[in-house]
Amino acid sequence: MKLNKKYAELLGIMAGDGCLSKTARNKCYVYISSNSETDVEHMIYVQSLFKDLFNRETTLHKRKDENTIVLKFIDKKIFYELSKHCPIGKKYDKLQIPDSIKGSKTFMTWFIRGLFDTDGNVTLSKQHRTVHYYPRIEIRGITKQFLTDVLNYLRNLGFYGSLSKGYCNSYRLEVPGFKNLVRWCNMIGSSNPKQIRKIKAALKNANARDRVRTCGLQLNRIGLSCFDTRRSAALPLSYTGIRK
């Protein structure tokens, strides 16, 4: 199957919250899980990716007594197609940017977008002030080399950031500041409504402090063009088709 933007984004999602699993009876599972309280809208979007790319209808399941929503299905054809780019089984000692992605700036930015929408976050810190105002884009994981490669690519795009040791043998990739946030909007964006809301709030906060102007951009010029709203806005904000 030929790579395109949506496929590259899905591979980033798989690198974040996805898994390919093969049982002893040769059943081939494609599996993605997320937070049922904050990421339902994005999981519906992930469903649309499988429909657009593979013409595959999928169902979301909410785990009982857990804040987890799961997309899981058996399909050998899709499994082996994804396995060309994703590791099978436990991925953390094998996780890397697919070679098929590395050679394309377009595919890399969409891959990072999918990764950010699953393993990323936008936080605000006080930065020696009394209120939380300073934005930090973060991506967390336990595969140091993988995050190092992502950070190096972001640096090649003009971002500045760092990689530090986190908790429980994890690592944190951090891209701090308003300039980075604006650059992220213009170059990478998001398809996760949760992340979009956080970015909008951070940019609004920045605009109130006249800090977006230091980037040569105004908030009303940034808008949401980077979020590909033609696709994201088409998603329903409420959904009742989740099996429990």
GULOKOL-103607 format. One record per residue: residue in three letters; residue number from 0; x, y, z of N, C-alpha, C in turn. Coordinates in steps of 0.1 Angstrom, whole numbers, plus 5000, padded with zeros to 4 digits. Example, Ala and Ser with C-alpha at 12.3 -4.5 7.8 and 13.67 -1.06 7.14 Angstrom:
# GULOKOL-103607
res | n | n_east | n_north | n_up | ca_east | ca_north | ca_up | c_east | c_north | c_up
Ala | 0 | 5132 | 4943 | 5078 | 5123 | 4955 | 5078 | 5132 | 4967 | 5078 $
Ser | 1 | 5128 | 4978 | 5071 | 5137 | 4989 | 5071 | 5129 | 5000 | 5079 $
This chain:
# GULOKOL-103607
res | n | n_east | n_north | n_up | ca_east | ca_north | ca_up | c_east | c_north | c_up
Met | 0 | 5008 | 4988 | 5000 | 5000 | 5000 | 5000 | 5009 | 5012 | 5000 $
Lys | 1 | 5005 | 5022 | 4992 | 5013 | 5034 | 4991 | 5011 | 5043 | 5002 $
Leu | 2 | 5022 | 5049 | 5008 | 5021 | 5058 | 5019 | 5014 | 5071 | 5014 $
Asn | 3 | 5007 | 5077 | 5024 | 5002 | 5091 | 5022 | 5001 | 5097 | 5036 $
Lys | 4 | 4996 | 5110 | 5037 | 4996 | 5117 | 5049 | 4988 | 5109 | 5060 $
Lys | 5 | 4976 | 5105 | 5056 | 4968 | 5098 | 5066 | 4974 | 5085 | 5071 $
Tyr | 6 | 4981 | 5078 | 5062 | 4988 | 5066 | 5066 | 4999 | 5069 | 5076 $
Ala | 7 | 5007 | 5079 | 5072 | 5018 | 5084 | 5081 | 5013 | 5088 | 5095 $
Glu | 8 | 5002 | 5094 | 5095 | 4996 | 5098 | 5108 | 4991 | 5086 | 5116 $
Leu | 9 | 4985 | 5076 | 5109 | 4981 | 5064 | 5116 | 4994 | 5056 | 5122 $
Leu | 10 | 5005 | 5056 | 5114 | 5017 | 5050 | 5119 | 5022 | 5057 | 5132 $
Gly | 11 | 5020 | 5070 | 5132 | 5024 | 5078 | 5145 | 5015 | 5074 | 5156 $
Ile | 12 | 5002 | 5072 | 5153 | 4993 | 5068 | 5164 | 4996 | 5054 | 5169 $
Met | 13 | 5000 | 5045 | 5159 | 5004 | 5031 | 5163 | 5016 | 5032 | 5172 $
Ala | 14 | 5026 | 5041 | 5169 | 5038 | 5042 | 5177 | 5035 | 5046 | 5191 $
Gly | 15 | 5024 | 5054 | 5192 | 5020 | 5059 | 5205 | 5012 | 5050 | 5213 $
Asp | 16 | 5000 | 5047 | 5208 | 4990 | 5039 | 5216 | 4986 | 5026 | 5210 $
Gly | 17 | 4993 | 5022 | 5199 | 4989 | 5010 | 5191 | 4998 | 4998 | 5194 $
Cys | 18 | 4993 | 4987 | 5189 | 5000 | 4974 | 5191 | 4995 | 4964 | 5180 $
Leu | 19 | 5005 | 4956 | 5175 | 5002 | 4945 | 5167 | 5005 | 4932 | 5175 $
Ser | 20 | 4995 | 4924 | 5176 | 4997 | 4912 | 5184 | 4992 | 4899 | 5176 $
Lys | 21 | 5000 | 4889 | 5177 | 4997 | 4876 | 5170 | 4997 | 4865 | 5180 $
Thr | 22 | 4986 | 4858 | 5180 | 4984 | 4847 | 5190 | 4990 | 4834 | 5185 $
Ala | 23 | 4991 | 4824 | 5194 | 4996 | 4811 | 5191 | 4987 | 4804 | 5180 $
Arg | 24 | 4975 | 4808 | 5179 | 4966 | 4803 | 5169 | 4965 | 4811 | 5156 $
Asn | 25 | 4975 | 4819 | 5155 | 4977 | 4827 | 5143 | 4966 | 4838 | 5141 $
Lys | 26 | 4960 | 4842 | 5151 | 4951 | 4853 | 5150 | 4959 | 4866 | 5151 $
Cys | 27 | 4956 | 4875 | 5142 | 4963 | 4888 | 5140 | 4955 | 4900 | 5145 $
Tyr | 28 | 4959 | 4905 | 5156 | 4951 | 4916 | 5162 | 4958 | 4930 | 5159 $
Val | 29 | 4949 | 4939 | 5156 | 4953 | 4954 | 5155 | 4946 | 4960 | 5167 $
Tyr | 30 | 4954 | 4967 | 5175 | 4949 | 4972 | 5188 | 4954 | 4986 | 5191 $
Ile | 31 | 4945 | 4995 | 5195 | 4948 | 5008 | 5199 | 4939 | 5011 | 5211 $
Ser | 32 | 4945 | 5017 | 5222 | 4938 | 5020 | 5234 | 4941 | 5035 | 5237 $
Ser | 33 | 4931 | 5041 | 5244 | 4932 | 5055 | 5248 | 4924 | 5057 | 5261 $
Asn | 34 | 4924 | 5070 | 5265 | 4916 | 5074 | 5277 | 4902 | 5076 | 5273 $
Ser | 35 | 4893 | 5069 | 5280 | 4878 | 5070 | 5277 | 4872 | 5083 | 5282 $
Glu | 36 | 4879 | 5090 | 5290 | 4873 | 5103 | 5295 | 4878 | 5115 | 5287 $
Thr | 37 | 4889 | 5114 | 5280 | 4895 | 5126 | 5273 | 4897 | 5124 | 5258 $
Asp | 38 | 4897 | 5112 | 5253 | 4901 | 5109 | 5240 | 4891 | 5102 | 5231 $
Val | 39 | 4879 | 5102 | 5235 | 4869 | 5095 | 5226 | 4868 | 5101 | 5213 $
Glu | 40 | 4868 | 5114 | 5212 | 4867 | 5121 | 5199 | 4878 | 5117 | 5190 $
His | 41 | 4890 | 5116 | 5196 | 4901 | 5113 | 5187 | 4901 | 5098 | 5183 $
Met | 42 | 4896 | 5089 | 5191 | 4894 | 5075 | 5188 | 4884 | 5074 | 5176 $
Ile | 43 | 4874 | 5082 | 5176 | 4864 | 5082 | 5165 | 4871 | 5086 | 5152 $
Tyr | 44 | 4880 | 5096 | 5154 | 4888 | 5100 | 5142 | 4897 | 5089 | 5137 $
Val | 45 | 4903 | 5081 | 5147 | 4911 | 5069 | 5143 | 4903 | 5059 | 5135 $
Gln | 46 | 4890 | 5057 | 5140 | 4881 | 5049 | 5132 | 4880 | 5053 | 5118 $
Ser | 47 | 4879 | 5066 | 5116 | 4877 | 5072 | 5102 | 4890 | 5069 | 5094 $
Leu | 48 | 4902 | 5069 | 5100 | 4914 | 5066 | 5093 | 4914 | 5052 | 5088 $
Phe | 49 | 4910 | 5042 | 5096 | 4909 | 5028 | 5091 | 4899 | 5027 | 5080 $
Lys | 50 | 4888 | 5034 | 5081 | 4878 | 5034 | 5071 | 4883 | 5040 | 5058 $
Asp | 51 | 4890 | 5051 | 5059 | 4895 | 5058 | 5047 | 4907 | 5050 | 5040 $
Leu | 52 | 4915 | 5044 | 5048 | 4927 | 5038 | 5043 | 4925 | 5023 | 5039 $
Phe | 53 | 4917 | 5016 | 5047 | 4915 | 5002 | 5045 | 4901 | 4997 | 5042 $
Asn | 54 | 4892 | 5007 | 5042 | 4877 | 5004 | 5041 | 4873 | 4994 | 5051 $
Arg | 55 | 4878 | 4996 | 5063 | 4875 | 4987 | 5075 | 4867 | 4994 | 5085 $
Glu | 56 | 4855 | 4989 | 5088 | 4847 | 4994 | 5099 | 4852 | 4988 | 5112 $
Thr | 57 | 4852 | 4997 | 5122 | 4857 | 4992 | 5135 | 4847 | 4997 | 5146 $
Thr | 58 | 4849 | 4990 | 5158 | 4840 | 4993 | 5169 | 4849 | 4997 | 5181 $
Leu | 59 | 4844 | 5007 | 5189 | 4851 | 5011 | 5201 | 4845 | 5004 | 5213 $
His | 60 | 4853 | 4999 | 5222 | 4849 | 4992 | 5234 | 4854 | 4999 | 5246 $
Lys | 61 | 4846 | 5002 | 5256 | 4850 | 5007 | 5269 | 4852 | 4996 | 5279 $
Arg | 62 | 4864 | 4995 | 5284 | 4867 | 4985 | 5294 | 4859 | 4988 | 5307 $
Lys | 63 | 4854 | 4977 | 5312 | 4846 | 4978 | 5325 | 4855 | 4982 | 5336 $
Asp | 64 | 4851 | 4992 | 5344 | 4858 | 4996 | 5356 | 4872 | 5002 | 5353 $
Glu | 65 | 4874 | 5007 | 5341 | 4886 | 5013 | 5337 | 4883 | 5026 | 5328 $
Asn | 66 | 4892 | 5035 | 5329 | 4890 | 5047 | 5320 | 4898 | 5045 | 5307 $
Thr | 67 | 4894 | 5034 | 5301 | 4901 | 5030 | 5288 | 4891 | 5027 | 5277 $
Ile | 68 | 4894 | 5032 | 5266 | 4886 | 5029 | 5254 | 4895 | 5022 | 5244 $
Val | 69 | 4890 | 5011 | 5237 | 4898 | 5003 | 5229 | 4892 | 5001 | 5215 $
Leu | 70 | 4901 | 5002 | 5206 | 4898 | 4998 | 5192 | 4906 | 4985 | 5189 $
Lys | 71 | 4899 | 4974 | 5186 | 4906 | 4961 | 5185 | 4898 | 4953 | 5175 $
Phe | 72 | 4906 | 4947 | 5166 | 4900 | 4938 | 5156 | 4910 | 4929 | 5150 $
Ile | 73 | 4905 | 4918 | 5144 | 4913 | 4908 | 5137 | 4912 | 4910 | 5122 $
Asp | 74 | 4924 | 4912 | 5116 | 4924 | 4913 | 5101 | 4939 | 4911 | 5097 $
Lys | 75 | 4941 | 4899 | 5091 | 4955 | 4896 | 5086 | 4960 | 4905 | 5076 $
Lys | 76 | 4952 | 4909 | 5067 | 4957 | 4918 | 5056 | 4962 | 4931 | 5062 $
Ile | 77 | 4954 | 4938 | 5070 | 4958 | 4950 | 5076 | 4969 | 4948 | 5086 $
Phe | 78 | 4969 | 4937 | 5093 | 4980 | 4934 | 5103 | 4993 | 4934 | 5095 $
Tyr | 79 | 4994 | 4926 | 5085 | 5007 | 4925 | 5078 | 5011 | 4937 | 5070 $
Glu | 80 | 5001 | 4945 | 5066 | 5004 | 4958 | 5059 | 5011 | 4967 | 5070 $
Leu | 81 | 5004 | 4968 | 5081 | 5010 | 4977 | 5092 | 5024 | 4972 | 5097 $
Ser | 82 | 5025 | 4958 | 5097 | 5038 | 4953 | 5102 | 5050 | 4956 | 5093 $
Lys | 83 | 5047 | 4961 | 5081 | 5058 | 4966 | 5072 | 5065 | 4978 | 5079 $
His | 84 | 5058 | 4985 | 5087 | 5062 | 4998 | 5093 | 5063 | 4997 | 5109 $
Cys | 85 | 5055 | 4988 | 5115 | 5054 | 4987 | 5129 | 5059 | 4974 | 5135 $
Pro | 86 | 5065 | 4974 | 5147 | 5069 | 4961 | 5152 | 5057 | 4953 | 5157 $
Ile | 87 | 5059 | 4940 | 5157 | 5049 | 4930 | 5162 | 5052 | 4927 | 5176 $
Gly | 88 | 5042 | 4926 | 5185 | 5044 | 4923 | 5199 | 5048 | 4935 | 5207 $
Lys | 89 | 5055 | 4932 | 5218 | 5060 | 4943 | 5226 | 5070 | 4952 | 5218 $
Lys | 90 | 5066 | 4965 | 5217 | 5073 | 4973 | 5208 | 5084 | 4982 | 5214 $
Tyr | 91 | 5085 | 4983 | 5227 | 5093 | 4994 | 5232 | 5108 | 4992 | 5230 $
Asp | 92 | 5113 | 4979 | 5229 | 5127 | 4977 | 5226 | 5130 | 4977 | 5211 $
Lys | 93 | 5119 | 4978 | 5203 | 5120 | 4978 | 5189 | 5114 | 4991 | 5182 $
Leu | 94 | 5109 | 5000 | 5190 | 5102 | 5011 | 5184 | 5112 | 5021 | 5178 $
Gln | 95 | 5109 | 5024 | 5165 | 5117 | 5034 | 5158 | 5109 | 5041 | 5147 $
Ile | 96 | 5114 | 5052 | 5142 | 5107 | 5058 | 5131 | 5109 | 5050 | 5119 $
Pro | 97 | 5098 | 5046 | 5112 | 5099 | 5037 | 5101 | 5108 | 5043 | 5090 $
Asp | 98 | 5116 | 5035 | 5084 | 5124 | 5039 | 5073 | 5116 | 5045 | 5061 $
Ser | 99 | 5104 | 5040 | 5060 | 5095 | 5045 | 5049 | 5090 | 5059 | 5052 $
Ile | 100 | 5092 | 5064 | 5064 | 5087 | 5077 | 5068 | 5099 | 5087 | 5068 $
Lys | 101 | 5110 | 5083 | 5072 | 5122 | 5092 | 5074 | 5125 | 5100 | 5062 $
Gly | 102 | 5124 | 5095 | 5050 | 5128 | 5103 | 5038 | 5119 | 5114 | 5034 $
Ser | 103 | 5108 | 5116 | 5040 | 5098 | 5126 | 5036 | 5095 | 5135 | 5047 $
Lys | 104 | 5097 | 5148 | 5045 | 5093 | 5158 | 5054 | 5078 | 5158 | 5057 $
Thr | 105 | 5070 | 5156 | 5047 | 5056 | 5156 | 5048 | 5052 | 5144 | 5057 $
Phe | 106 | 5057 | 5132 | 5054 | 5053 | 5120 | 5061 | 5058 | 5121 | 5076 $
Met | 107 | 5070 | 5127 | 5078 | 5075 | 5128 | 5091 | 5066 | 5138 | 5100 $
Thr | 108 | 5062 | 5149 | 5094 | 5054 | 5158 | 5102 | 5040 | 5152 | 5106 $
Trp | 109 | 5035 | 5144 | 5097 | 5022 | 5137 | 5100 | 5024 | 5126 | 5109 $
Phe | 110 | 5035 | 5119 | 5109 | 5039 | 5108 | 5118 | 5040 | 5114 | 5132 $
Ile | 111 | 5047 | 5125 | 5134 | 5048 | 5132 | 5147 | 5035 | 5137 | 5151 $
Arg | 112 | 5027 | 5141 | 5143 | 5013 | 5146 | 5146 | 5005 | 5134 | 5153 $
Gly | 113 | 5006 | 5123 | 5147 | 4999 | 5111 | 5153 | 5005 | 5107 | 5166 $
Leu | 114 | 5018 | 5108 | 5167 | 5025 | 5104 | 5180 | 5021 | 5114 | 5190 $
Phe | 115 | 5021 | 5127 | 5187 | 5018 | 5138 | 5197 | 5003 | 5136 | 5202 $
Asp | 116 | 4994 | 5132 | 5193 | 4980 | 5131 | 5196 | 4977 | 5119 | 5206 $
Thr | 117 | 4987 | 5110 | 5207 | 4985 | 5099 | 5215 | 4994 | 5099 | 5228 $
Asp | 118 | 5007 | 5102 | 5226 | 5016 | 5102 | 5237 | 5020 | 5116 | 5241 $
Gly | 119 | 5014 | 5126 | 5235 | 5018 | 5140 | 5238 | 5009 | 5147 | 5247 $
Asn | 120 | 5013 | 5159 | 5251 | 5005 | 5168 | 5259 | 5010 | 5182 | 5258 $
Val | 121 | 5001 | 5191 | 5262 | 5004 | 5205 | 5263 | 5002 | 5210 | 5277 $
Thr | 122 | 5013 | 5214 | 5284 | 5011 | 5219 | 5298 | 5015 | 5233 | 5299 $
Leu | 123 | 5011 | 5239 | 5310 | 5015 | 5253 | 5313 | 5022 | 5254 | 5326 $
Ser | 124 | 5033 | 5261 | 5326 | 5041 | 5262 | 5339 | 5041 | 5277 | 5343 $
Lys | 125 | 5045 | 5279 | 5355 | 5045 | 5293 | 5361 | 5058 | 5301 | 5356 $
Gln | 126 | 5069 | 5293 | 5354 | 5081 | 5299 | 5349 | 5085 | 5312 | 5357 $
His | 127 | 5085 | 5310 | 5371 | 5089 | 5320 | 5380 | 5078 | 5331 | 5381 $
Arg | 128 | 5066 | 5328 | 5377 | 5055 | 5338 | 5379 | 5045 | 5332 | 5388 $
Thr | 129 | 5034 | 5339 | 5391 | 5024 | 5334 | 5400 | 5013 | 5327 | 5393 $
Val | 130 | 5012 | 5327 | 5380 | 5002 | 5320 | 5373 | 5008 | 5310 | 5362 $
His | 131 | 5001 | 5300 | 5359 | 5006 | 5291 | 5348 | 5003 | 5297 | 5335 $
Tyr | 132 | 5013 | 5300 | 5327 | 5011 | 5307 | 5314 | 5021 | 5302 | 5303 $
Tyr | 133 | 5032 | 5296 | 5307 | 5043 | 5292 | 5298 | 5040 | 5279 | 5292 $
Pro | 134 | 5038 | 5277 | 5279 | 5035 | 5264 | 5273 | 5046 | 5255 | 5271 $
Arg | 135 | 5044 | 5242 | 5273 | 5054 | 5232 | 5270 | 5047 | 5220 | 5263 $
Ile | 136 | 5052 | 5217 | 5251 | 5047 | 5205 | 5244 | 5056 | 5194 | 5248 $
Glu | 137 | 5049 | 5183 | 5252 | 5057 | 5171 | 5258 | 5052 | 5159 | 5250 $
Ile | 138 | 5062 | 5150 | 5248 | 5059 | 5136 | 5244 | 5067 | 5127 | 5253 $
Arg | 139 | 5060 | 5117 | 5258 | 5066 | 5108 | 5268 | 5066 | 5094 | 5262 $
Gly | 140 | 5077 | 5086 | 5266 | 5078 | 5073 | 5262 | 5089 | 5066 | 5269 $
Ile | 141 | 5092 | 5053 | 5267 | 5102 | 5046 | 5274 | 5114 | 5042 | 5264 $
Thr | 142 | 5112 | 5045 | 5251 | 5123 | 5042 | 5242 | 5131 | 5054 | 5239 $
Lys | 143 | 5143 | 5055 | 5246 | 5151 | 5067 | 5245 | 5155 | 5071 | 5231 $
Gln | 144 | 5160 | 5061 | 5223 | 5165 | 5064 | 5210 | 5154 | 5069 | 5201 $
Phe | 145 | 5142 | 5063 | 5202 | 5131 | 5067 | 5194 | 5128 | 5082 | 5196 $
Leu | 146 | 5127 | 5086 | 5209 | 5124 | 5100 | 5212 | 5136 | 5109 | 5208 $
Thr | 147 | 5148 | 5104 | 5209 | 5160 | 5112 | 5205 | 5159 | 5115 | 5190 $
Asp | 148 | 5155 | 5105 | 5182 | 5154 | 5106 | 5168 | 5142 | 5116 | 5164 $
Val | 149 | 5131 | 5116 | 5172 | 5120 | 5125 | 5170 | 5125 | 5140 | 5173 $
Leu | 150 | 5132 | 5141 | 5184 | 5137 | 5154 | 5188 | 5147 | 5160 | 5178 $
Asn | 151 | 5156 | 5151 | 5173 | 5166 | 5156 | 5163 | 5159 | 5160 | 5150 $
Tyr | 152 | 5148 | 5154 | 5146 | 5141 | 5158 | 5134 | 5134 | 5172 | 5137 $
Leu | 153 | 5128 | 5173 | 5149 | 5122 | 5186 | 5152 | 5132 | 5197 | 5152 $
Arg | 154 | 5144 | 5194 | 5157 | 5155 | 5204 | 5157 | 5158 | 5208 | 5142 $
Asn | 155 | 5158 | 5199 | 5133 | 5160 | 5201 | 5119 | 5149 | 5211 | 5113 $
Leu | 156 | 5138 | 5210 | 5119 | 5127 | 5219 | 5115 | 5127 | 5233 | 5121 $
Gly | 157 | 5137 | 5235 | 5130 | 5138 | 5248 | 5137 | 5133 | 5248 | 5151 $
Phe | 158 | 5128 | 5237 | 5156 | 5124 | 5237 | 5170 | 5136 | 5236 | 5179 $
Tyr | 159 | 5134 | 5241 | 5192 | 5144 | 5238 | 5202 | 5137 | 5231 | 5213 $
Gly | 160 | 5145 | 5222 | 5220 | 5139 | 5213 | 5230 | 5149 | 5205 | 5237 $
Ser | 161 | 5145 | 5195 | 5245 | 5154 | 5187 | 5252 | 5147 | 5173 | 5255 $
Leu | 162 | 5155 | 5164 | 5259 | 5151 | 5150 | 5263 | 5156 | 5148 | 5277 $
Ser | 163 | 5147 | 5144 | 5286 | 5152 | 5142 | 5300 | 5146 | 5129 | 5305 $
Lys | 164 | 5152 | 5124 | 5316 | 5147 | 5112 | 5323 | 5134 | 5115 | 5330 $
Gly | 165 | 5124 | 5107 | 5329 | 5112 | 5109 | 5336 | 5110 | 5098 | 5347 $
Tyr | 166 | 5098 | 5095 | 5350 | 5095 | 5086 | 5361 | 5093 | 5072 | 5355 $
Cys | 167 | 5096 | 5062 | 5363 | 5094 | 5048 | 5360 | 5101 | 5044 | 5347 $
Asn | 168 | 5113 | 5048 | 5346 | 5121 | 5044 | 5334 | 5116 | 5050 | 5321 $
Ser | 169 | 5109 | 5061 | 5322 | 5104 | 5068 | 5310 | 5113 | 5080 | 5307 $
Tyr | 170 | 5110 | 5086 | 5295 | 5117 | 5097 | 5291 | 5107 | 5108 | 5286 $
Arg | 171 | 5111 | 5120 | 5287 | 5102 | 5131 | 5283 | 5109 | 5140 | 5273 $
Leu | 172 | 5103 | 5141 | 5261 | 5107 | 5150 | 5251 | 5099 | 5163 | 5254 $
Glu | 173 | 5106 | 5174 | 5255 | 5100 | 5187 | 5258 | 5104 | 5198 | 5248 $
Val | 174 | 5093 | 5204 | 5242 | 5095 | 5215 | 5233 | 5088 | 5228 | 5239 $
Pro | 175 | 5096 | 5236 | 5246 | 5089 | 5247 | 5254 | 5088 | 5260 | 5247 $
Gly | 176 | 5079 | 5268 | 5252 | 5078 | 5282 | 5247 | 5068 | 5285 | 5237 $
Phe | 177 | 5065 | 5298 | 5236 | 5055 | 5303 | 5226 | 5059 | 5302 | 5212 $
Lys | 178 | 5072 | 5305 | 5209 | 5077 | 5304 | 5196 | 5076 | 5289 | 5190 $
Asn | 179 | 5079 | 5280 | 5199 | 5078 | 5266 | 5195 | 5063 | 5262 | 5193 $
Leu | 180 | 5054 | 5267 | 5201 | 5040 | 5264 | 5200 | 5034 | 5269 | 5187 $
Val | 181 | 5038 | 5281 | 5183 | 5033 | 5287 | 5171 | 5039 | 5279 | 5159 $
Arg | 182 | 5052 | 5275 | 5160 | 5058 | 5268 | 5149 | 5051 | 5254 | 5148 $
Trp | 183 | 5048 | 5248 | 5160 | 5041 | 5235 | 5160 | 5027 | 5237 | 5152 $
Cys | 184 | 5020 | 5247 | 5155 | 5007 | 5250 | 5148 | 5009 | 5251 | 5133 $
Asn | 185 | 5019 | 5258 | 5129 | 5021 | 5260 | 5115 | 5027 | 5248 | 5107 $
Met | 186 | 5034 | 5239 | 5115 | 5041 | 5228 | 5108 | 5036 | 5214 | 5111 $
Ile | 187 | 5030 | 5212 | 5123 | 5026 | 5199 | 5127 | 5011 | 5198 | 5130 $
Gly | 188 | 5006 | 5206 | 5139 | 4992 | 5207 | 5143 | 4988 | 5194 | 5150 $
Ser | 189 | 4974 | 5192 | 5150 | 4968 | 5181 | 5157 | 4955 | 5177 | 5151 $
Ser | 190 | 4952 | 5164 | 5153 | 4938 | 5159 | 5149 | 4930 | 5155 | 5161 $
Asn | 191 | 4936 | 5157 | 5173 | 4929 | 5153 | 5185 | 4922 | 5165 | 5191 $
Pro | 192 | 4909 | 5166 | 5192 | 4902 | 5177 | 5197 | 4907 | 5181 | 5211 $
Lys | 193 | 4911 | 5171 | 5219 | 4916 | 5175 | 5233 | 4928 | 5183 | 5232 $
Gln | 194 | 4937 | 5179 | 5223 | 4950 | 5187 | 5221 | 4947 | 5200 | 5215 $
Ile | 195 | 4938 | 5201 | 5205 | 4934 | 5213 | 5199 | 4929 | 5223 | 5209 $
Arg | 196 | 4921 | 5219 | 5218 | 4915 | 5228 | 5228 | 4927 | 5233 | 5237 $
Lys | 197 | 4936 | 5224 | 5241 | 4947 | 5229 | 5249 | 4956 | 5239 | 5242 $
Ile | 198 | 4959 | 5236 | 5229 | 4967 | 5245 | 5222 | 4960 | 5259 | 5220 $
Lys | 199 | 4947 | 5258 | 5217 | 4940 | 5271 | 5216 | 4940 | 5279 | 5229 $
Ala | 200 | 4938 | 5272 | 5240 | 4938 | 5279 | 5253 | 4952 | 5285 | 5255 $
Ala | 201 | 4963 | 5278 | 5252 | 4976 | 5283 | 5254 | 4979 | 5295 | 5245 $
Leu | 202 | 4975 | 5294 | 5233 | 4977 | 5305 | 5224 | 4969 | 5317 | 5228 $
Lys | 203 | 4956 | 5315 | 5233 | 4948 | 5326 | 5237 | 4955 | 5333 | 5249 $
Asn | 204 | 4960 | 5324 | 5258 | 4968 | 5329 | 5270 | 4980 | 5337 | 5265 $
Ala | 205 | 4987 | 5332 | 5255 | 4998 | 5339 | 5249 | 4995 | 5352 | 5243 $
Asn | 206 | 4984 | 5353 | 5236 | 4979 | 5365 | 5229 | 4976 | 5376 | 5240 $
Ala | 207 | 4970 | 5371 | 5251 | 4967 | 5381 | 5262 | 4979 | 5387 | 5267 $
Arg | 208 | 4991 | 5381 | 5267 | 5003 | 5386 | 5272 | 5012 | 5392 | 5261 $
Asp | 209 | 5006 | 5392 | 5249 | 5013 | 5399 | 5238 | 5026 | 5391 | 5234 $
Arg | 210 | 5026 | 5378 | 5236 | 5038 | 5370 | 5234 | 5038 | 5364 | 5220 $
Val | 211 | 5026 | 5362 | 5214 | 5026 | 5356 | 5201 | 5033 | 5366 | 5191 $
Arg | 212 | 5032 | 5379 | 5194 | 5038 | 5389 | 5185 | 5053 | 5387 | 5184 $
Thr | 213 | 5059 | 5382 | 5194 | 5073 | 5380 | 5194 | 5077 | 5369 | 5184 $
Cys | 214 | 5067 | 5361 | 5179 | 5070 | 5351 | 5169 | 5067 | 5357 | 5155 $
Gly | 215 | 5063 | 5369 | 5154 | 5059 | 5375 | 5141 | 5046 | 5371 | 5137 $
Leu | 216 | 5037 | 5365 | 5146 | 5024 | 5361 | 5142 | 5014 | 5365 | 5152 $
Gln | 217 | 5002 | 5367 | 5148 | 4991 | 5370 | 5157 | 4982 | 5358 | 5158 $
Leu | 218 | 4975 | 5356 | 5169 | 4966 | 5345 | 5171 | 4956 | 5344 | 5159 $
Asn | 219 | 4950 | 5355 | 5155 | 4940 | 5354 | 5145 | 4945 | 5351 | 5131 $
Arg | 220 | 4958 | 5352 | 5130 | 4965 | 5348 | 5117 | 4967 | 5333 | 5118 $
Ile | 221 | 4970 | 5327 | 5130 | 4972 | 5313 | 5131 | 4960 | 5305 | 5128 $
Gly | 222 | 4949 | 5309 | 5135 | 4936 | 5302 | 5133 | 4938 | 5287 | 5136 $
Leu | 223 | 4930 | 5279 | 5129 | 4931 | 5265 | 5130 | 4935 | 5258 | 5117 $
Ser | 224 | 4941 | 5265 | 5108 | 4944 | 5259 | 5095 | 4953 | 5247 | 5097 $
Cys | 225 | 4962 | 5247 | 5107 | 4972 | 5237 | 5109 | 4965 | 5224 | 5114 $
Phe | 226 | 4953 | 5225 | 5119 | 4946 | 5213 | 5124 | 4938 | 5206 | 5114 $
Asp | 227 | 4938 | 5210 | 5102 | 4930 | 5203 | 5091 | 4916 | 5202 | 5096 $
Thr | 228 | 4909 | 5213 | 5099 | 4896 | 5213 | 5105 | 4886 | 5207 | 5095 $
Arg | 229 | 4888 | 5206 | 5083 | 4879 | 5199 | 5074 | 4876 | 5185 | 5078 $
Arg | 230 | 4886 | 5179 | 5083 | 4884 | 5165 | 5088 | 4880 | 5165 | 5103 $
Ser | 231 | 4887 | 5172 | 5111 | 4884 | 5172 | 5125 | 4870 | 5177 | 5129 $
Ala | 232 | 4866 | 5188 | 5122 | 4853 | 5193 | 5125 | 4842 | 5184 | 5121 $
Ala | 233 | 4844 | 5175 | 5112 | 4834 | 5166 | 5107 | 4831 | 5155 | 5117 $
Leu | 234 | 4839 | 5154 | 5127 | 4837 | 5143 | 5137 | 4826 | 5148 | 5147 $
Pro | 235 | 4817 | 5138 | 5151 | 4807 | 5142 | 5161 | 4813 | 5144 | 5174 $
Leu | 236 | 4808 | 5154 | 5182 | 4813 | 5157 | 5195 | 4807 | 5148 | 5205 $
Ser | 237 | 4796 | 5141 | 5202 | 4790 | 5131 | 5211 | 4789 | 5118 | 5203 $
Tyr | 238 | 4790 | 5107 | 5210 | 4790 | 5094 | 5203 | 4785 | 5084 | 5213 $
Thr | 239 | 4775 | 5076 | 5208 | 4769 | 5066 | 5217 | 4771 | 5052 | 5213 $
Gly | 240 | 4779 | 5050 | 5202 | 4781 | 5037 | 5197 | 4793 | 5029 | 5203 $
Ile | 241 | 4797 | 5032 | 5215 | 4808 | 5026 | 5222 | 4802 | 5014 | 5230 $
Arg | 242 | 4808 | 5002 | 5227 | 4803 | 4991 | 5235 | 4810 | 4990 | 5248 $
Lys | 243 | 4803 | 4987 | 5258 | 4808 | 4986 | 5272 | 4810 | 4971 | 5276 $
